[in-house]
Amino acid sequence: MTLATRLARRHHAARDDTIVLEGKWLKAGDRRVHAQVSRPAGRRQCVLLVPGDILTPALDQPLAVRLARDFHVLAPDLPSRYHPGHGPLAPATVADSARTLAAIIDDAGIEPPVVVGTGFGCHVVAALAATRPDAVRAAVLQAPMPDPALRRAPALLRRSLRCMRHEPLTPYLVAVLELGVHGLRRAAETLARLCDRGLEETLRAVPVPTLVVRGACDRLVSRGWAMDLASRLPRGWLQEIPGAPHAMGYAAPDALAAAVHEFAHQL
């Protein structure tokens, strides 16, 4: 377990200690992917959590724990993510990450899950739902990045630094540590690639029910951008969570889990 992962988990370690998430290696076609997995109970609906590219899924562990009360939760690393003893599985594109998630779903033999993406992970969720709608029951795009006003890495960095005054500090510390693990050059290339890739056209090809979720206090994802994305989806809805910041999966997990729960049970 990396220092970044331990730091991401520490703040919430004392809460919901009856919910157990186990680290496992899952088969995904011809590769294996590390994931945090809740203990399944009966035939509960599955939720698959997709993190923001290179960042650790541990930042979404508070959300995973809340969701594991009612769902079977899978939180895999994306293929590009470093893991101690194994290194990066591959220098993955969005399309490659989507194929890997589809392979996880196929090989696990589970019913199509509700797939929840965070930040830049929303690109992967959209690509998965557009190319393999048979593998996705529904999608949730939480704080989808990048807002059109922030599609240059310098602009995104400046806004992120200003946001630190209004957000929990831990996700930003984790981001710095993760950059150290992956290397600044590789992280910059990943960020530039994602900033150049808009969600707009991909979302038009997503046939499954999709909920766009924005925190009302999110300074990285504007209300106008979230509304525009929801309007482009053939079956799209928008929900804004009062008082929530950008890092909802970490800072407002109860409210975000409630939104996912309500959406999943209305399908």
N, C-alpha and C positions, 0 to 999 in steps of 0.2 A: 504494500500500500504506500503510495507516494505521500510526501508531506502535504501537498495540496489537498489530497483526498482526506487525510486525517483532519486538516484544518476545516474543511468544508463540513465534515460530519460533527465536529466537536460541539458546536453551539446547540445542536438539537439532540445531543446524545442521551440526555436524561429524560426525554419525553417519549411516550409511546414505546417503552422498552419491552412491551409484550408483543410488539410486531417485529418479526425477524425477517431481514433481507440477507440472503446468502450470496456470496460471490461464487459464480459458476462460469465454466467455459461452455458456450453453446455451439452446436454444429450449425454452420451456415454455408451450405454447399461444400466447396472444397477447402474451406477455412474454418477456424474457430474464433469466436468473438467472446470477450469477457463481458459479463453482465451481472447486475444485482437482481436477484430473483426472490419474490416472496413465496412463502410456502403455500401451495395451492390448497384450496378447500372445496371439495365437491366440484360442481360445474360452474364456478363463478366466471363471469365475464372477464376477459383479459384486457389490460391496459398496457400498452407499450410506450415507454417514455424515450424520447429522442433528444439528446442534449445539443447544445450549440457547438458543433464541430469539434475543436480540440479540447474544449473544457471538460472537466471531470463530471460524470453523471452524479457524483456525490453532492453537487450543488442542488440537485433536484431531489435528494434523499428525503428531506422533510415532506415534500409533496408525495413521494413514493410511499412513505410510511402512512400518510393519511389515506391515500387511495387503497392501500393494502387492507384496510379495514373491511372494504366491500368488494374489492377486485383482486384478481391474480395479476401481479405486477411484474413486468420484465423491463429492465432498464439497461440496455446494452450500450457498450462503448461504440462509437463510430469507428469504421475501419482504419481511419488515419490516426487514431489515438494511441499514444505510447502506453505500454503496460510493463511494469517491472519484470525483468526476466524474459520478456518476449519482444519488446520494442514495438514500433508502429507495425500494424499488420499490413498496411499498404498505403502509398500516397494516393488516397481515394478522392474521386470526384463526387459530386452530388449524385450523379447517376449510379456510380459504383456503390455508394452508401445505401441508396434506395434498393438496389439489387440485393445487397447483403441483408437488409431488414426483411425483404421478401423471402429470402432463403431461410432466415431464422424462423419466420412464421410457418413456412412450409415444413421445415424439418422438425419443428416442435410439435406438429400435429394438432395445433390449437385452432379454435374457431377464429375467424377474422377479428382482430382486436380493435379497440378504440386507440388510435395512435396520437400521442400528444407530443408536439414539437415545441422547443424553446428557442427563441432568438433565431440564429442562423440555422438551427436544426429544422425550422419550418420549411426550408428549401427541400430537405430530404423527405419530409413528410408529404409535401405537395407532389414531389416526383414519384414517390411510392404510390400515392393514391391515384395519380394520373395514369401510371403505367400498369399498375396491378390493383385495380379497384376491387377485384375479387378477393384480395388479401386484406382489405381494410373495411371494417364495419362503419367507422366514422373517423373524422380527424378533428383535432383541436390545435389551433395555431396560437401559441401564447407569446405575446410580444414579438411578432414577426419582424425580422430585420432583413435588409436595412431600409429605413425610411428614405424616400427619394432625396430629402434634403441632406442626407448623410452618406451618400454613395461614394465619397472619396475618403480614403482611410484617414487623412489628417483631420477632416471635419468630424468624423466619427470619434477619433481619439480626443479632440478638444471637447466635444459634447460629453463624452464619458467622464472626463476629468471634472467637468463642472457638476455632473450628476452625483459625484461621490459625496457631496455635502448632503444629499437628500436620500441616499440609499444606504443599506447596511454595508459596512466596510469589508466584511469577510469575502464576498464574491470578487471584489477587486483585488484583494490580497491573493486569493486563489488564482485569479487570472495572471497576475505577475509571476507566481510560482510555476504555473503551467507554461508560460512563455519561456521560462528558463529551461524546462524539460524539453520542449519541442524545438527551441531555437528561434531567435527573433526573425531570421530570414524566412524560415518556413512558415511561421505564423503570419508574417507580413504578406507572403504570397497567397496564403489561404484567405486572409482577410480581403486582399485586393480582388481575388477571384470571386468571392461571394458578393462584394460590393458592386461588381460589374454585372451581377446576375440578378435581374428583377424577378419578383414572384408573379407579376401581373398576368403574363401570358400562360404560365403553368397553371394558375388557378382556374382559368377558363376551361381547362381540360379535366378538372377534378369532379367526378360525378357523385361522390359520396357526400353525405351530410357533413358540413364543416363549420365549426365554431371558431371565430376569431376572438381572442380574449386580450384585453388591454387593461393595465392598471391605470386608474385615473390620474395618478401622480407620476406616470412614466414619462420621462423627458427625452427618451430615445425613440419612442414610437408615438407619433402624434395621433390624435383622435381622427383627423382627416384621412391619414394613411390607413388606419385600421378600418374606417368606414368604406374606403375605396376598395380595399381587399375583399371585404365581406360582400360588397355589391358585385364584384366580378365572379364570385363563386356561383355556379348554377343552383346550389342548395346551401347557401351561406347565411350565417347569423353572426351578429356581433354582440359581445357582452363586455361592459366596462365595470371593473371592480373598484368601488369607492375606496380611496385612501391607499391603494396598492401601488408599489413602485415597479420598476422594470423587472427586478429579480423576484418575481412573485413565487416561483417554486421554492425559494429559500426564505423570503421575508414574509410572505402571506400564503403559506401552504394550505391553511384551513379554508380560506375563501376560494382559492383556485381549485382545490379538491372538490368543494361543494359545487362549483360551476361545472366541472367535468362530470360529477355524479349526476347532477340534474339533467345535463345534456344527454348522457348515455342512457338514462332511464326514460327519456322521452322519445327515443328512436323507435 
